[in-house]
Amino acid sequence: MKYSRESFLKKSLAFGSLISFTSLQQNLYAFGSEENKKHRENPIAYAESLGYTNPIDQILLTGILAPNSHNSQPWKFKKISDSEFYLFGDGEKQLPEIDPINRQFYHTQGCFLELCHLTADSLMFDTTIKLFPNGKPSSKTFSKFPIAKVSLTPKTKCVHDFLFSGVSQRRMNRSVYSSEPVTNEEIEAIHSLARPFRNQIHWTNDPNELGSILPVLESAFAMETNRFVSNELNRKWFRLTETSMLEHRDGLTLEANGLSGIKLWFAKKFFVDLSKEVWHSEDSKQAAIGMFSSQVHSSKAMVFFLSEGKDEETTWIETGRDFMRYTLSCAVKQVAFHTMNQAVEDYPESRVFTKELKKILKLKPNQEIQLIARLGRSSYQFDSYRRDLKSFFV
């Protein structure tokens, strides 16, 4: 009997679930390098172990742990002094296929700035962040116009923001979540720790409302997977082998998408192929959609990051700062999160789903959905790689 690659994988995984491959699972694929783990577990100590004793370098090394679209790490830095630096966007890391107006690009810049602020706070420094000190860049002038100027001054009062304690546990968790619910009280506790927010947060764990929202997110992902330019973008950013992961230290991986153990082995051995023909085949696309469907329908709550009024670069940066705080609060409260933004991206096919979600959420005409995340329970861990700090300097 002849199977497609997808049906073969499904049958193989079903067989694999019946037998034990403990030693195989332990030895096949490490969940990130030891160096990578040290960076996340204690970024300040890790910086010192590399010889970075200057606080500004320690802040920058911690800042690159911020969440970012496609693990593209689109940051560049220029130190002005031991207490000031410029943040630039890396124009070569733009993702116009899915982010044509750079909304997510600026969200990422906001995440970085907020994590720098929290790291400085932990080191007894206050930060002053001035956005666009020389004017706003265009998509072609990121190297000339900094996104922000960050200045450090020693604290005069011993007042700290306890969100920094979540850095070691903060991860994007794309695995299938367990059946355990996330309660109203838990979500309120996440919000309480993460505040103050610069924009608005809407959340729901109501099964009826989730029943309306989740199919929209699933359909949006299917659309984006079947859309050649966005699926091709994913192929170019995908790092399949350990060698490729270590060489690039960025991009997308099966591990970061929640696969481990025997399932990961089968996927790498028999299924995932980065050749253009196979990647864009119906079997491959349907397998990706099936994986996403399992993820999205395991959601126990959804969180929407909203803005009202102006919808431009400053708002997007502020949203990123809110998101950084939210993800750290989730880490502290041991709640898993995962962004799912295919329904709110800035190209026509995606905007169809944006309108549908705005209707479900009963938003005002001048309210915009900036980011979407799901919440749930999972013990899965994978530390996505980051590039060497020196590669970010200009």
Solvent accessible surface area in square Angstrom, and as a share of the most:
residue,aa,sasa,rsa
1,M,205,0.92
2,K,195,0.83
3,Y,89,0.34
4,S,49,0.32
5,R,92,0.34
6,E,30,0.13
7,S,34,0.22
8,F,73,0.31
9,L,19,0.10
10,K,124,0.53
11,K,104,0.44
12,S,12,0.08
13,L,38,0.19
14,A,61,0.47
15,F,116,0.48
16,G,3,0.03
17,S,88,0.57
18,L,146,0.73
19,I,72,0.37
20,S,94,0.60
21,F,61,0.25
22,T,79,0.46
23,S,76,0.49
24,L,53,0.27
25,Q,78,0.35
26,Q,133,0.59
27,N,124,0.63
28,L,47,0.23
29,Y,49,0.19
30,A,72,0.55
31,F,67,0.28
32,G,6,0.05
33,S,29,0.19
34,E,115,0.51
35,E,85,0.38
36,N,3,0.01
37,K,67,0.29
38,K,120,0.51
39,H,10,0.05
40,R,8,0.03
41,E,111,0.50
42,N,79,0.41
43,P,7,0.04
44,I,27,0.14
45,A,48,0.37
46,Y,20,0.08
47,A,0,0.00
48,E,95,0.43
49,S,87,0.56
50,L,90,0.45
51,G,55,0.53
52,Y,38,0.14
53,T,105,0.61
54,N,41,0.21
55,P,46,0.29
56,I,0,0.00
57,D,14,0.07
58,Q,10,0.04
59,I,1,0.00
60,L,0,0.00
61,L,6,0.03
62,T,0,0.00
63,G,0,0.00
64,I,0,0.00
65,L,5,0.02
66,A,0,0.00
67,P,8,0.05
68,N,24,0.12
69,S,26,0.17
70,H,28,0.13
71,N,18,0.09
72,S,2,0.01
73,Q,0,0.00
74,P,3,0.02
75,W,0,0.00
76,K,47,0.20
77,F,0,0.00
78,K,100,0.42
79,K,82,0.35
80,I,75,0.38
81,S,52,0.34
82,D,101,0.53
83,S,47,0.30
84,E,43,0.19
85,F,0,0.00
86,Y,48,0.18
87,L,0,0.00
88,F,18,0.07
89,G,2,0.02
90,D,10,0.05
91,G,30,0.29
92,E,153,0.69
93,K,37,0.16
94,Q,42,0.19
95,L,9,0.05
96,P,83,0.52
97,E,56,0.25
98,I,6,0.03
99,D,5,0.03
100,P,61,0.39
101,I,82,0.42
102,N,12,0.06
103,R,8,0.03
104,Q,20,0.09
105,F,8,0.03
106,Y,5,0.02
107,H,7,0.03
108,T,4,0.03
109,Q,0,0.00
110,G,0,0.00
111,C,4,0.02
112,F,0,0.00
113,L,0,0.00
114,E,1,0.00
115,L,2,0.01
116,C,1,0.01
117,H,51,0.23
118,L,0,0.00
119,T,0,0.00
120,A,0,0.00
121,D,11,0.06
122,S,41,0.26
123,L,45,0.22
124,M,74,0.33
125,F,44,0.18
126,D,60,0.31
127,T,28,0.16
128,T,87,0.51
129,I,39,0.20
130,K,119,0.51
131,L,49,0.24
132,F,25,0.10
133,P,30,0.19
134,N,87,0.44
135,G,34,0.33
136,K,100,0.43
137,P,10,0.06
138,S,60,0.38
139,S,59,0.38
140,K,187,0.79
141,T,34,0.20
142,F,5,0.02
143,S,92,0.60
144,K,147,0.62
145,F,71,0.30
146,P,3,0.02
147,I,0,0.00
148,A,0,0.00
149,K,57,0.24
150,V,1,0.00
151,S,23,0.15
152,L,11,0.05
153,T,73,0.42
154,P,99,0.63
155,K,33,0.14
156,T,131,0.76
157,K,150,0.64
158,C,106,0.63
159,V,102,0.59
160,H,63,0.28
161,D,38,0.20
162,F,154,0.64
163,L,0,0.00
164,F,39,0.16
165,S,81,0.52
166,G,1,0.01
167,V,10,0.06
168,S,30,0.19
169,Q,99,0.44
170,R,13,0.05
171,R,34,0.12
172,M,42,0.19
173,N,13,0.07
174,R,53,0.19
175,S,11,0.07
176,V,86,0.49
177,Y,9,0.03
178,S,55,0.35
179,S,101,0.65
180,E,97,0.44
181,P,82,0.52
182,V,3,0.02
183,T,55,0.32
184,N,80,0.41
185,E,130,0.58
186,E,47,0.21
187,I,0,0.00
188,E,79,0.36
189,A,37,0.29
190,I,0,0.00
191,H,9,0.04
192,S,73,0.47
193,L,51,0.25
194,A,0,0.00
195,R,119,0.43
196,P,101,0.64
197,F,43,0.18
198,R,101,0.37
199,N,34,0.17
200,Q,65,0.29
201,I,38,0.19
202,H,57,0.26
203,W,60,0.21
204,T,6,0.04
205,N,37,0.19
206,D,63,0.33
207,P,106,0.67
208,N,127,0.65
209,E,48,0.22
210,L,15,0.07
211,G,48,0.46
212,S,55,0.35
213,I,0,0.00
214,L,13,0.07
215,P,58,0.37
216,V,8,0.04
217,L,3,0.02
218,E,45,0.20
219,S,53,0.34
220,A,0,0.00
221,F,36,0.15
222,A,24,0.18
223,M,34,0.15
224,E,15,0.07
225,T,9,0.05
226,N,71,0.36
227,R,44,0.16
228,F,109,0.45
229,V,71,0.41
230,S,0,0.00
231,N,8,0.04
232,E,15,0.07
233,L,9,0.05
234,N,37,0.19
235,R,49,0.18
236,K,127,0.54
237,W,31,0.11
238,F,19,0.08
239,R,23,0.08
240,L,27,0.13
241,T,72,0.42
242,E,85,0.38
243,T,104,0.60
244,S,25,0.16
245,M,10,0.04
246,L,78,0.39
247,E,127,0.57
248,H,72,0.32
249,R,49,0.18
250,D,13,0.07
251,G,4,0.04
252,L,29,0.14
253,T,8,0.04
254,L,11,0.06
255,E,1,0.01
256,A,12,0.09
257,N,38,0.20
258,G,18,0.17
259,L,24,0.12
260,S,38,0.25
261,G,14,0.13
262,I,18,0.09
263,K,104,0.44
264,L,0,0.00
265,W,57,0.20
266,F,21,0.09
267,A,3,0.03
268,K,28,0.12
269,K,125,0.53
270,F,71,0.30
271,F,15,0.06
272,V,24,0.14
273,D,48,0.25
274,L,52,0.26
275,S,52,0.34
276,K,107,0.45
277,E,147,0.66
278,V,29,0.16
279,W,34,0.12
280,H,32,0.14
281,S,36,0.23
282,E,106,0.47
283,D,39,0.20
284,S,18,0.11
285,K,26,0.11
286,Q,76,0.34
287,A,19,0.14
288,A,39,0.30
289,I,22,0.11
290,G,37,0.35
291,M,61,0.27
292,F,8,0.04
293,S,26,0.17
294,S,57,0.37
295,Q,7,0.03
296,V,0,0.00
297,H,92,0.41
298,S,11,0.07
299,S,7,0.05
300,K,41,0.17
301,A,0,0.00
302,M,0,0.00
303,V,0,0.00
304,F,0,0.00
305,F,3,0.01
306,L,7,0.03
307,S,2,0.01
308,E,70,0.31
309,G,44,0.42
310,K,156,0.66
311,D,54,0.28
312,E,46,0.20
313,E,40,0.18
314,T,41,0.24
315,T,11,0.06
316,W,14,0.05
317,I,1,0.00
318,E,52,0.23
319,T,2,0.01
320,G,0,0.00
321,R,28,0.10
322,D,1,0.01
323,F,8,0.03
324,M,0,0.00
325,R,12,0.04
326,Y,2,0.01
327,T,0,0.00
328,L,1,0.00
329,S,0,0.00
330,C,0,0.00
331,A,13,0.10
332,V,56,0.32
333,K,84,0.35
334,Q,153,0.68
335,V,6,0.04
336,A,13,0.10
337,F,5,0.02
338,H,9,0.04
339,T,25,0.15
340,M,1,0.00
341,N,18,0.09
342,Q,36,0.16
343,A,0,0.00
344,V,3,0.02
345,E,8,0.04
346,D,27,0.14
347,Y,9,0.04
348,P,107,0.68
349,E,76,0.34
350,S,0,0.00
351,R,57,0.21
352,V,95,0.54
353,F,30,0.13
354,T,2,0.01
355,K,148,0.63
356,E,80,0.36
357,L,0,0.00
358,K,41,0.17
359,K,166,0.70
360,I,45,0.23
361,L,14,0.07
362,K,180,0.76
363,L,31,0.15
364,K,110,0.47
365,P,135,0.85
366,N,80,0.41
367,Q,18,0.08
368,E,26,0.12
369,I,0,0.00
370,Q,2,0.01
371,L,10,0.05
372,I,0,0.00
373,A,1,0.01
374,R,0,0.00
375,L,0,0.00
376,G,0,0.00
377,R,42,0.15
378,S,41,0.26
379,S,110,0.71
380,Y,39,0.15
381,Q,88,0.39
382,F,15,0.06
383,D,7,0.03
384,S,25,0.16
385,Y,16,0.06
386,R,13,0.05
387,R,37,0.13
388,D,85,0.44
389,L,4,0.02
390,K,146,0.62
391,S,51,0.33
392,F,0,0.00
393,F,58,0.24
394,V,100,0.58
